[in-house]
């Protein structure tokens, strides 16, 4: 995924952090409202994926409530 930015000039090289948003519901109308924030590059920290809830009626991402 981060390799896709290499052909966009110096964006990937100059950026300290690159966050990619993925919403499965865009591709599958039966998918739930969960989304992913993929930390593809973080110059001074870890990379990884954070699960989020998408609230389309407010056009915002929220913490995904999980039960313990």
C-alpha positions in Angstrom: 0.0 0.0 0.0 2.7 2.5 0.9 4.5 1.5 -2.3 1.5 3.0 -4.2 2.6 6.4 -3.0 6.1 6.2 -4.4 4.9 7.4 -7.8 3.2 10.4 -6.3 6.3 12.6 -6.2 7.9 13.0 -2.8 4.8 12.5 -0.7 5.9 9.1 0.7 9.5 10.2 1.2 8.8 13.5 2.9 5.9 12.4 5.1 6.5 11.7 8.8 3.2 9.8 9.0 1.0 8.2 6.4 -2.5 7.0 7.5 -4.7 5.1 5.1 -8.4 4.7 5.7 -10.2 1.6 4.6 -14.0 1.1 4.8 -15.2 -2.3 3.7 -18.8 -1.0 3.2 -17.5 1.0 0.2 -16.9 -2.3 -1.6 -19.6 -4.5 0.1 -23.0 -3.0 1.0 -23.6 -5.9 3.4 -20.5 -5.0 5.5 -20.9 -3.4 8.9 -19.8 0.1 9.9 -16.3 -0.9 11.0 -13.3 0.7 9.4 -9.6 0.6 9.6 -7.0 3.3 10.0 -3.8 1.8 8.7 -0.7 3.5 10.0 1.5 2.7 7.0 4.4 5.0 7.9 5.3 6.6 11.2 8.8 8.0 11.3 9.0 8.3 15.1 6.7 5.5 16.2 5.0 2.1 15.4 2.9 1.2 12.4 -0.2 -1.0 12.5 -3.9 -1.0 12.1 -6.6 0.6 14.4 -10.2 -0.5 14.1 -12.7 2.4 14.0 -16.5 2.8 13.8 -17.7 4.8 10.8 -20.7 7.1 11.5 -21.8 8.1 8.0 -24.6 10.3 9.0 -22.1 12.6 10.8 -19.2 11.9 8.4 -16.8 10.9 11.2 -14.8 8.0 12.6 -15.2 7.0 16.3 -13.5 4.7 18.7 -14.8 1.2 18.2 -16.5 0.1 21.4 -15.5 -3.3 22.4 -16.9 -5.4 25.2 -14.6 -7.1 27.7 
